[in-house]
Amino acid sequence: MSKPMGTIPAGFAADADGMLLVGGRRADALVAQADTPMFVYDLALIDRRIRDFRAAFQDVDLHYAIKANSYQPVLRHVAKQVDGLDVASGGELRLALGAGGDPNVISFAGPGKRDVELEQAIASGITLNCESEGEAERAFAIGDRLGRTPRLAVRVNPDFEIKGSGMRMGGGAKPFGVDAARVPALIRRIRSAGADWRGFHIFAGSQALDPAALIEAQRATVALAAEVSQAAGAAPPLVNLGGGFGIPYFNGERPLDIGAVGAALTETLNGRHAILADSRFAIELGRWLVGEAGVYLTRIVDRKESHGRTFLITDGGMHHQLAASGNFGQVIRRNYPVAIASRFGAEPDEETSIVGCLCTPLDRLADDVMTPRAGPGDLVAIFLAGAYGLSASPQAFLAQHPASEMVVGG
Ligand SMILES: *Cc1c(COP(=O)(O)O)cnc(C)c1O
């Protein structure tokens, strides 16, 4: 019995020869330019996402969480169009600045920032999202030493979480952020130390497809920001509401209805507490902006049979697309949408398993899926490769051929 796969996202078609087109370019022509395995990102699909966001959310800033995809051409393209970049390491900060990111709208979250990273952040004038009281103290000391005023937002560890389907309430111990109850004291300390308090960062989860879960989390987040601000006696310039917008990876999942989320947020913000009257609000997104715009193209090297099953063995694998192999936090392995790029749209006529070239049973790209007949030389496309592909995979594992990256549609 074959297993289902996720739905191929909108924006991909075949030409008259049945060759997959990415951004209007033939997959075989793209890999001829740079070899397989390769990631191709269609900038026009990213632009469409940004437009969709702007249409659904009035007067809410859009930030890009660059860890989803920090390939310079993608980052430069996105940086020009969004209102802020969120980084999570000194390395990402350099990438963001290198891509033309404005320091005034870059913020840096992440537990375990080293002193050199705090220095780099304070010297470049970006905002640090403080993850603890201790980190704030280190930032004051570094600011004094550099003769610069640190710009500090407080990352709040909320007592709620967005879940894929419904929100799980209940306070939790986490290494991220400062427990909400201690935040007012930290804000007072930041202000009395003479630092520039920028507001809040409140991130309650990722990969939500249920608008009701997101709506509820955003309501709770705005309420929490108001409560903590009142307790601190200060109004936050910016409230970063987190993100968590998911994309459908697997069979049966449906795209998030952002129109519903936007309408509800407008209502929530219209009714917000007076202490937030002059605050700006931001949503930070990674995968929702870039995930569907990327395709991972890999070439079939071998086709073989074993105990009645057919394996298509490719020159790519989990060292570039860890998430598609099912080894990036998934509990149960399910199939991402995949296709034989060189026979895109052809009727599937056999059951195959598509695997990578790594010498480990973990390296599976698609299990028992229906595909059109394919063999050595044919190209395989793994969709939803625009986020957490190369940036989140163990490329050095087994010293395999590195993946190339390319943008189209810019
Ligand atoms: C990873 C991360 C994001 C981006 O998550 P996506 O699911 O890709 O949208 C946003 N904010 C913070 C704080 C993160 O750690």
The ligand as a MOL file (V3000), in Angstrom:
LIG
                    3D

  0  0  0     0  0            999 V3000
M  V30 BEGIN CTAB
M  V30 COUNTS 15 15 0 0 0
M  V30 BEGIN ATOM
M  V30 1 C 12.4420 30.2060 14.7300 0
M  V30 2 C 11.8120 31.4190 15.1930 0
M  V30 3 C 10.9200 32.0880 14.3520 0
M  V30 4 C 10.5360 31.5920 12.9850 0
M  V30 5 O 9.7310 30.4540 13.0690 0
M  V30 6 P 8.9230 29.9660 11.7910 0
M  V30 7 O 8.1800 28.7840 12.2780 0
M  V30 8 O 9.9250 29.6320 10.7480 0
M  V30 9 O 8.0500 31.0800 11.3590 0
M  V30 10 C 10.3930 33.2620 14.7990 0
M  V30 11 N 10.7180 33.7510 16.0080 0
M  V30 12 C 11.5530 33.1120 16.8580 0
M  V30 13 C 11.8400 33.6980 18.1730 0
M  V30 14 C 12.1220 31.9230 16.4850 0
M  V30 15 O 12.9450 31.2920 17.3340 0
M  V30 END ATOM
M  V30 BEGIN BOND
M  V30 1 1 1 2
M  V30 2 1 2 3
M  V30 3 2 2 14
M  V30 4 1 3 4
M  V30 5 2 3 10
M  V30 6 1 4 5
M  V30 7 1 5 6
M  V30 8 2 6 7
M  V30 9 1 6 8
M  V30 10 1 6 9
M  V30 11 1 10 11
M  V30 12 2 11 12
M  V30 13 1 12 13
M  V30 14 1 12 14
M  V30 15 1 14 15
M  V30 END BOND
M  V30 END CTAB
M  END
